[in-house]
Amino acid sequence: MHRCNCRVEGCHHEAEFDVDFLLRMVKRGDPAALTRLLERYRNYIGLLVRLQLGCRSGGKSDFEEHIQEIWQEIARRAEQFEGRTEREFLAWVGGVVRVVLSKAARRDLGGESRDPRFDLVAGDEPDPSSLVLNVSLFANGAPASRRAVERDQAVLLADALEALPEHYREVIILRQLEGLSFPHVARRLGRTEESVKSAWLRALARFRSTLEGLR
């Protein structure tokens, strides 16, 4: 992989996808490198938050507030990151997400209780690969490009989901990632079960096409 010795602020093209370089700069306390990494993983972090909040989300403003808190906490802890790889960084970020959401849940409950879904056990940070959808979503017969190999599959998944129309994205998240039944998805969306099934099939086709474009 091409290495860049210039400062992050003046090295847009070379360092844009050089995660190793950016991670080294983050560990040296470079805020510009951290900003670039967080922008790269914006969709991934948003998906983590969405999945951990589930139906507890209080709407867009509440979601954005959580994202802002998470970015601030990542910035505060950045120099504590001890890993070297993208996967290690994503797992570490997942741990920060859980800590922030756990604090928010306790705050919402007046500090008297906690939501056990957000409890973080040392060494038990979420594995980003757990976000990868079942094989049927990726079974399009096309080999992954070098770019796809260099990027974590869960990041590609999150980017592909974000590129979908909202109603397609919602039905895939509810059905595939939250594991809800079609009747449950229909109730959540206020639609009939048949319309949800039809939308789900169209959403999967659109998702495969979008994912292949990112590869």
C-alpha positions as semicolon CSV with decimal commas, in nm:
position;residue;x (nm);y (nm);z (nm)
1;M;0,000;0,000;0,000
2;H;0,128;0,347;-0,080
3;R;0,262;0,531;0,222
4;C;0,242;0,903;0,271
5;N;0,488;1,099;0,482
6;C;0,314;1,435;0,455
7;R;0,085;1,586;0,717
8;V;-0,274;1,463;0,708
9;E;-0,414;1,810;0,643
10;G;-0,227;1,837;0,313
11;C;-0,248;1,480;0,198
12;H;-0,601;1,422;0,077
13;H;-0,561;1,169;-0,202
14;E;-0,279;0,949;-0,075
15;A;-0,405;0,910;0,282
16;E;-0,777;0,892;0,208
17;F;-0,791;0,514;0,217
18;D;-0,466;0,445;0,402
19;V;-0,618;0,327;0,730
20;D;-0,284;0,211;0,871
21;F;-0,139;0,560;0,823
22;L;-0,441;0,729;0,978
23;L;-0,441;0,493;1,276
24;R;-0,075;0,569;1,343
25;M;-0,148;0,942;1,329
26;V;-0,447;0,901;1,563
27;K;-0,226;0,728;1,818
28;R;0,011;1,025;1,794
29;G;-0,275;1,258;1,883
30;D;-0,350;1,401;1,535
31;P;-0,712;1,530;1,542
32;A;-0,727;1,564;1,162
33;A;-0,653;1,193;1,120
34;L;-0,924;1,104;1,371
35;T;-1,175;1,325;1,191
36;R;-1,093;1,154;0,861
37;L;-1,138;0,809;1,016
38;L;-1,468;0,902;1,179
39;E;-1,599;1,040;0,850
40;R;-1,498;0,715;0,683
41;Y;-1,691;0,515;0,944
42;R;-1,985;0,753;0,991
43;N;-2,238;0,511;0,841
44;Y;-2,095;0,217;1,033
45;I;-2,116;0,401;1,365
46;G;-2,468;0,514;1,284
47;L;-2,571;0,155;1,214
48;L;-2,418;0,038;1,543
49;V;-2,617;0,302;1,729
50;R;-2,938;0,217;1,546
51;L;-2,906;-0,155;1,618
52;Q;-2,824;-0,106;1,985
53;L;-3,104;0,144;2,039
54;G;-3,361;-0,058;1,847
55;C;-3,712;0,067;1,917
56;R;-3,581;0,282;2,205
57;S;-3,471;0,557;1,968
58;G;-3,641;0,887;2,042
59;G;-3,627;1,009;1,683
60;K;-3,372;1,182;1,462
61;S;-3,272;1,450;1,711
62;D;-3,214;1,189;1,981
63;F;-3,012;0,976;1,739
64;E;-2,795;1,271;1,633
65;E;-2,736;1,362;1,997
66;H;-2,607;1,010;2,063
67;I;-2,379;1,027;1,759
68;Q;-2,235;1,359;1,878
69;E;-2,170;1,217;2,224
70;I;-1,999;0,913;2,071
71;W;-1,772;1,125;1,850
72;Q;-1,672;1,335;2,150
73;E;-1,601;1,027;2,359
74;I;-1,394;0,869;2,081
75;A;-1,193;1,191;2,052
76;R;-1,138;1,197;2,428
77;R;-1,020;0,836;2,437
78;A;-0,841;0,818;2,100
79;E;-0,489;0,801;2,236
80;Q;-0,593;0,502;2,450
81;F;-0,647;0,289;2,139
82;E;-0,377;0,022;2,136
83;G;-0,463;-0,175;1,823
84;R;-0,314;-0,155;1,476
85;T;-0,577;-0,274;1,228
86;E;-0,907;-0,148;1,096
87;R;-1,091;-0,439;1,254
88;E;-0,937;-0,365;1,593
89;F;-1,030;0,001;1,561
90;L;-1,389;-0,085;1,469
91;A;-1,415;-0,322;1,766
92;W;-1,277;-0,049;1,992
93;V;-1,525;0,203;1,851
94;G;-1,803;-0,050;1,915
95;G;-1,699;-0,061;2,278
96;V;-1,712;0,318;2,304
97;V;-2,059;0,316;2,147
98;R;-2,183;0,072;2,408
99;V;-2,034;0,274;2,694
100;V;-2,192;0,599;2,571
101;L;-2,534;0,440;2,515
102;S;-2,518;0,272;2,855
103;K;-2,451;0,609;3,021
104;A;-2,736;0,764;2,823
105;A;-2,973;0,485;2,928
106;R;-2,883;0,532;3,295
107;R;-2,924;0,907;3,258
108;D;-3,270;0,860;3,107
109;L;-3,362;0,634;3,399
110;G;-3,242;0,886;3,655
111;G;-2,921;0,697;3,723
112;E;-3,105;0,436;3,931
113;S;-3,085;0,147;3,689
114;R;-2,918;0,036;3,369
115;D;-3,005;-0,126;3,039
116;P;-2,816;-0,460;3,038
117;R;-2,799;-0,458;2,658
118;F;-2,536;-0,186;2,681
119;D;-2,321;-0,340;2,955
120;L;-1,959;-0,358;2,841
121;V;-1,748;-0,643;2,974
122;A;-1,372;-0,611;2,937
123;G;-1,255;-0,804;2,633
124;D;-1,611;-0,844;2,509
125;E;-1,628;-0,558;2,259
126;P;-1,865;-0,621;1,967
127;D;-1,714;-0,796;1,668
128;P;-1,784;-0,585;1,356
129;S;-1,829;-0,903;1,153
130;S;-2,150;-0,968;1,347
131;L;-2,311;-0,693;1,139
132;V;-2,259;-0,881;0,812
133;L;-2,588;-0,998;0,671
134;N;-2,663;-1,360;0,587
135;V;-2,494;-1,511;0,283
136;S;-2,795;-1,463;0,056
137;L;-2,740;-1,087;0,055
138;F;-2,388;-1,124;-0,084
139;A;-2,439;-1,425;-0,313
140;N;-2,422;-1,241;-0,645
141;G;-2,136;-1,448;-0,785
142;A;-1,903;-1,151;-0,835
143;P;-1,557;-1,163;-0,674
144;A;-1,472;-0,884;-0,434
145;S;-1,246;-0,613;-0,567
146;R;-0,919;-0,517;-0,401
147;R;-1,092;-0,219;-0,243
148;A;-1,353;-0,448;-0,085
149;V;-1,082;-0,676;0,050
150;E;-0,901;-0,378;0,202
151;R;-1,215;-0,250;0,371
152;D;-1,404;-0,429;0,643
153;Q;-1,716;-0,597;0,506
154;A;-1,932;-0,445;0,778
155;V;-1,825;-0,096;0,669
156;L;-1,926;-0,172;0,311
157;L;-2,257;-0,307;0,438
158;A;-2,328;0,010;0,635
159;D;-2,236;0,231;0,338
160;A;-2,458;0,028;0,106
161;L;-2,751;0,049;0,348
162;E;-2,712;0,424;0,385
163;A;-2,723;0,464;0,006
164;L;-3,067;0,297;-0,013
165;P;-3,397;0,486;-0,004
166;E;-3,513;0,510;0,356
167;H;-3,805;0,267;0,323
168;Y;-3,578;0,001;0,173
169;R;-3,311;0,057;0,437
170;E;-3,569;0,030;0,715
171;V;-3,716;-0,299;0,600
172;I;-3,371;-0,459;0,564
173;I;-3,260;-0,341;0,908
174;L;-3,577;-0,461;1,077
175;R;-3,594;-0,794;0,896
176;Q;-3,228;-0,891;0,848
177;L;-3,038;-0,717;1,124
178;E;-3,295;-0,693;1,403
179;G;-3,435;-1,033;1,305
180;L;-3,801;-0,937;1,327
181;S;-4,073;-1,151;1,170
182;F;-4,268;-1,013;0,874
183;P;-4,579;-0,956;1,089
184;H;-4,368;-0,765;1,342
185;V;-4,201;-0,557;1,069
186;A;-4,544;-0,479;0,925
187;R;-4,665;-0,355;1,263
188;R;-4,353;-0,141;1,312
189;L;-4,394;0,017;0,970
190;G;-4,773;0,043;0,978
191;R;-4,806;-0,158;0,658
192;T;-4,959;-0,486;0,553
193;E;-4,752;-0,803;0,571
194;E;-4,776;-0,858;0,197
195;S;-4,657;-0,507;0,116
196;V;-4,363;-0,554;0,354
197;K;-4,265;-0,882;0,187
198;S;-4,275;-0,718;-0,156
199;A;-4,073;-0,420;-0,033
200;W;-3,821;-0,656;0,129
201;L;-3,758;-0,841;-0,197
202;R;-3,712;-0,516;-0,388
203;A;-3,489;-0,383;-0,112
204;L;-3,262;-0,690;-0,126
205;A;-3,222;-0,656;-0,502
206;R;-3,140;-0,287;-0,469
207;F;-2,903;-0,360;-0,182
208;R;-2,707;-0,621;-0,380
209;S;-2,673;-0,379;-0,670
210;T;-2,561;-0,095;-0,443
211;L;-2,314;-0,316;-0,259
212;E;-2,159;-0,435;-0,584
213;G;-2,114;-0,073;-0,691
214;L;-1,919;-0,004;-0,370
215;R;-1,701;-0,309;-0,427
